[in-house]
């Protein structure tokens, strides 16, 4: 095996690795980017339905807020490469972008390949060396003459690489078919880093409800999905369901979701509004994906309760009044006909499911629909219960939650606080944000910052 000497070895040619390697080489460092797969930027090519949701049309504060408690870690990275700067970088490579209604930013061509090729072009111009189909087998620090010096030996399937710095950008465990099999975690632990438990995020949610499978293929463009933990609700002040105006706690078999519980108990574990896709296994689409990290992170996901507000744009009292008035004016029309008119934005099959879940015969005459029946319909529309069984796991997850502990990485440089000369960027870190380009932005920004601080 031959020996090669480099200023920087970058491991993993994804979003963070490609940009970091190019920026470091542009600054004069001798850089090699090592990728075990034959192709680079595989997740970029797959993302956004092969369209590549590059980032979100927001400012630095918006990105930080989206990551919740993890957000402050990104202050320096986003100061180095903001969403606007990222867009300008891509457009400077000849890839114009567009902003969609959701704030997602895509290439105008709707081709993820254009984005991937842009980063590869920049890498090639930078003078960095790209080594594909070369797996890293291990690495360790080498003895140095001075305490301020750092040297590493990286053993690959082809050779031994010696470098003064190593940047790990291997991604997480999501979409293992892309080659993201969690290699970086083991190396981080070998260097003494804490790796927080990993779990799938932005992953479809599964259910045992047969009626959900019957709606497979239907997409609702505007739904609010909420996850509740019955244990937290029941541990609030105990009262008789319905007493003092309190509705019953949520159940997997019926309706009745807490709307006026004390603040702590009434807060859902996660709530997101967006489009929802019914599938044969359960639920997908942005609204479901964004709450999925709670499901995968729960010790007993089957105990969680998921509810859907099918018409979040209409307040519950307004919906109740509209349904009441429509039923009274409908005469001999069926309840299903009236409900379909009131819920005109919902497909027929969804209306039929609502009737079934509310135990209301669709063929019943509208004029015979009493107050209790109307209440059941409104409750079902606004708090449709769907039992949770789990998720589709890492195989179908877009992002990994968990990873290298942020408290052990200098957020101003991305350098390890345990091992000088060792850096981390991208999804290998304990960073995961919502759907909408946030995770790509974090990967690009942390990779860029790491390279900048090495120059």
Secondary structure, DSSP 8 states (H G I E B T S, - for coil): --EEEEEEEEE--SHHHHHHHHHHHHTT--EEEE-SSSSS-HHHHHHHHHT---EESS-HHHHHHHTGGGGGGGHHHHHHS-HHHHHHHHHHTT--EEE-TTSEEEETT--HHHHHHHHHHHHHHHT-EEE-S--EEEEEE---SSTT---EEEEESS-EEEEEEEEE----SSSGGGT--SHHHHHHHHTT--B---EEES--EE---HHHHHTTT-EEEEEEEEEEEHHHHHTS----TTGGG------SSS----SSS-HHHHS-SEEEEEEEEE-SSEEESHHHHHHHHHHHTSTTGGGEEEEEETTTTS-HHHHHHHHHHHHHHHTTSBHHHHHHHHTTTS-HHHHHHHHHHTT--TTSBGGG--HHHHHHHHHHHHSEEEE--EE--GGG-SEEE--B-GGGB-TTT-BBSSSTTEEE-GGGBS----SSSHHHHHHHHHHHHHHHHH-
